[in-house]
Amino acid sequence: MEYDPRRTPVWKPDRPTPPGRHPSAPTGQSPALPTDQRSSTTPPTAQGCPTSPVTGRSHRSPSAALGHLPSTPPPALRGSADLPPVHTALICVALPGLVISSEQGQLTGHGLEGFYRAGRRVLSRCQVRVAGREPVAVQARTTAPDRARFVGTLRASPGSGPDPDVVVERTRHADGTERITLHSAAPRPLRLPVEVALGTDLADLGAIASGRAGPELPASVHDSGLRWTRAGGSASVTADPPPADALASAGLLRWEFELLPGGTVCVELRVRPDGAGPVRAVGRAATNPLAPARATGDHPGVRALLHTGIEDLQALLLRDPGHPADTHLAAGAPWRCGMAPAEALVAARMTLPLGTRLAVGTLRTLARTQVPGPGPRTGMIPGPRRDAGPHLPPGCTGTEATLLFPVLLAEARRWGLPEHETEELLPAAERCLTWLRTTVGEGPYLCDPQPGGPVRCETQAYAHRAALLGADLLDAFGRPGGTALRQWARELRTAFREDFWVEDRGGGRPAAARVPDGCLVPQLAATAVHLLDTGLLGAGEQAPGLLDRVQTEQLARLLGSPAMDSGWGLRGLGAKEAGYNPFGHRAGAVRVQETAVAVSGLSAAGYEKEASSLLRGVLAASETFGHRLPEMYAGEQRTDGSAPLPHPAACRPSATAAAAGVLLLTTLAGIRPDAPAGTVTLRPVRSAPLGEIGLTGLRVAGTPFSVRVSRLGLAMVEEAADGLQLGV
C-alpha cells in the first residue's frame, strides 16, 4: 500500500510506554519513503475484539485512559525534520508526471525541485542564462493543474536605463516539456547567447525527501541534448532547435540567437526517461470519468472552487496498470502519488455527483487487492496504519477501506451505477460485510485490529453505516444476510448511545474511544463528524445514526462552537483539549475532508447555522489558496484581516480536498437520488448561506442533471434524465 512519509509508523503494542512519557509523544523523525509505489509496510492483521469485555461507563484524563493501552511512542524516525516544505512550491501534476518548482523559476536541484516520472526525478536542474546572466524573476504562477508560467526580465541593451528590454518566459508542463521564449523590446537587433545548465540524480522522491539523493550523474551528449544513466534507468533531455554546442562535462546546452526589435525566439526542452513517451494524463483522455460540471451563483468563489477541484481531480487520476479501463485517484502530490485505499474510496464517494465511473473503477481496482481466505483477514481491503493524533495509537486504514467499500457500491447504485455492474462487484462487498460480522463476533463493537487496541468512535460509525447500506444492497439483489446486519446495527445503536457518551456540565460529548477496560477517552475531535455521515438509502432517506436526537443536537452545538470552528473550517481537535496543536495533522489542523463531511452531516440533520458557518469558513480559506485547497492547513482562529496559515507538509493538490469542494456545493442543493426507483429528492439548505447557486453538468442516472437553489432556499431541477421523477 502507498506509504506517506509524514505519518507516524506502525504502533507496536508489545512494548510498554516508558515511564513518564505520553504515549503519543514523538521520539524522533521519519525517513521519507517512495510514495508513488506500493509501500512495503505490512498491512495490519485483523484480530477482532480483544478478549477482555468492554464494560462499565467511566472516563479519565487522556493520559490515564491511555495508560490502559499497551502503547509505545513511535520508533525513532530519521530525516523528516529536514523534509522539504512544499507550501510555497508550484506543483504541477499530470500523473504519472509531476514537476515541482520554486517561485524563482530556475530548477536548481535543491530540495524537491525537478521533473518527475512515476516517482523518479528525471531532471533536477534546469538553469537559464541569457547573455551570461540569470533573468530577474518577476512572476510565477500555475495556469492549470499541470502547467506553470514563469516570467523573468533583463536589460540587454547598453545604456538602456532601468527598464528591462528582454522578457524571458518559461512554460513548464508536468508531461516533461519546458518552453523557453525570449521577447525583445529593444530598439535595435540583439545577439544573445543563451545557455541552459542541466543535471539530474535520477533519485526517487523518497530518497530526495530524506536527504539521500546522492550527487548529480555525469552527462553524455545524446541526440540533440544530453543523457544521464545509472543502474536501473536513464533519462535524456532533447532540445528543439538543436543547440549550437553541447558540453557534457558541464551539463550545458548553448545557442546564439539574433533577436530583432519586437522579435521572439523559442527553445523547447523535452525531458524523458529513456524508452518512455510523453505523459498521457488520464484526466485529459476521452475516457475521463468525471463530468465537467459547472457552478454559478451569488458567491464569487463557487465557480472557481468547483472548476479547480475537478481539474485537480483529473490531474490525480491513475489507471490500474493491469486493467487500464479502471481508474482511481492518487491521494495527493507531492507525497502521495499512489493508491491510498481509504482516501481513494472517500474521494470517489464525494464525487458521485460527477458520475459513477470513478467509483466503479476504484471499486474494481480495490476488489482485486481484497485478502482471500481462509483466515481472520479474509475479505479485508488492505491498508497501512495512519496517525490518529495525540490521544490514540495509529489507526488501520484497511478497516476504514473495508467498511467504505460496500457503502460506496450502495450509494453509487443510488446515483445510477447500472445494475449489472453493481452485481459484478457485489461478491466483493459481501466479503467485506462478512469480515465485519466475523470480526465483531458476539459483541456490539468493532475493535482495533490489534490486541488490546481501543474501540474507536469513528470506526463504529463506519461499521454501522456499512451494515445498514450493505443490508439494503443485499436485499436489492435477493442475497441473504441483510436481516442479521440490521439486527447487529440496532444492537450497536443501543450500546453506543449508552457506552460512548461522556456526561459533563456542558451537556456531554461523544467519546473519541473506549479502552478495553471500559474507560472513555473523552477528547472532542473532528472524527466525531462521522457520526453524522449516515449514508443514503432508498427514496432519498438518510440511514439512522448512532446518536439519538438529543445527542445529535449537542454534537452539532459542539462542532459549531469556537473550540472546533476556527472560522476557516473545522479543527481536527478542540482548541481546549490537551495536545491541541493548530498545525497537528490530527491534533488541531483544519482537514478539508472532515469539514465537508461536517457541513453535509449537519445540513442533513437540520443544523444549518453550524453547517453554514463551517461552509463560509472553508470557502474563505479556498480564496486565499487560489481555490486549490490543500488537504489541511493550520487551525488558528480567524480574525479580521487574517489568512489561514498553510501547513508546510500538506499535499496540494489533494484528492479528498478537491472532492470536498464537490460535496460542499452539492450539499447546498441536497441532491438525494434513487436511480433504481427512478426518483430524485431535493433537500436544499433552506437558509441559502451562499445566496443563489446553480449547478449544471452533474450526473444522475447516467445523464446530465442540473439544479438551481434560489436565495429563498428553494431548489428547482433544470435538467434531468427522461422519466426521472422528483421525490417528496
Secondary structure, DSSP 8 states (H G I E B T S, - for coil): -B--TTS-----TTS---TT--TT---S------SSSB----------S-SS-----EE--HHHHHTTS---------SGGG----TTSEEEEETTEEEEE-TT--EES-TT-EEEETTEEEE-EEEEEETTB--EEEEEEEEETTEEEEEEEE--STT-TTS--EEEEEEEETTTEEEEEEEE--SS-EEEEEEEEEE----BHHHHHTT-------EEEETTEEEEEETTEEEEEEEES--SEEETTTTEEEEEEEE-TT-EEEEEEEEEETT------GGGSTT--S---EEEESSTHHHHHHHHHHHHHHHTEEEETTEEEEEEE--BTTTB-S--HHHHHHHHHHTGGG-SHHHHHHHHHHHTT---SSSTTTT-----EE---SSS--EEHHHHHHHHHHHHHHHHHHHT--HHHHHHHHHHHHHHHHHHHHHHTTSS----SSTT--EEHHHHHHHHHHHHHHHHHHHHTT-TTHHHHHHHHHHHHHHHHHHSEE--TTS-EE-SEE-TTSEEE---BGGGGGGT---B-GGG-B---SS-HHHHHHHHHHHTSTTTB-SSSBBSB-TTSTT--TT-TTTT-EEHHHHHHHHHHHHHHT-HHHHHHHHHHHHHHHHHTTT---SEE------TT----B-TT--SSBHHHHHHHHHHHHHHHTEEEEGGGTEEEE---TT-TTSSEEEEEEEETTEEEEEEE-TTS-EEEEE--TT-EE--
